[in-house]
């Protein structure tokens, strides 16, 4: 596994990460790792997440879509 060093990170950002880590019961390193993994998830993982979210939405008819387009949604 790789090691990453980040220099000149603003103190406000560091404070926010520390706060978030404390609230979640993580170390700062664990929190940054989770944030990076979440942000740069593999495409398949992202697509699966999107599919799950879409599955929970009610079905939409073509007529509804046409109405929305007319309304400028």
C-alpha positions, 0 to 999 in steps of 0.5 A, a space after each residue: 500500500 502507498 503512503 501519502 503526505 499532504 503539506 500545507 493543508 489549511 488548519 480549518 480543513 484539519 480541524 474539520 477532519 479531526 472533528 468528523 473523525 472524533 464524532 465517528 470514533 475514528 482516527 484522523 488517518 482512518 477518516 481521511 482514508 474513508 473520505 478518499 476511498 469514498 470519493 474515488 470509489 471504483 466505477 462499478 461501485 458507483 454504478 451499483 449505488 446509483 442503481 440502488 437509489 433509482 430502484 427506490 424511486 417510483 416508476 415514471 411514465 413517458 407522459 409524465 416525462 413529457 409533462 416535465 419537459 414542457 414545464 422545464 424541469 
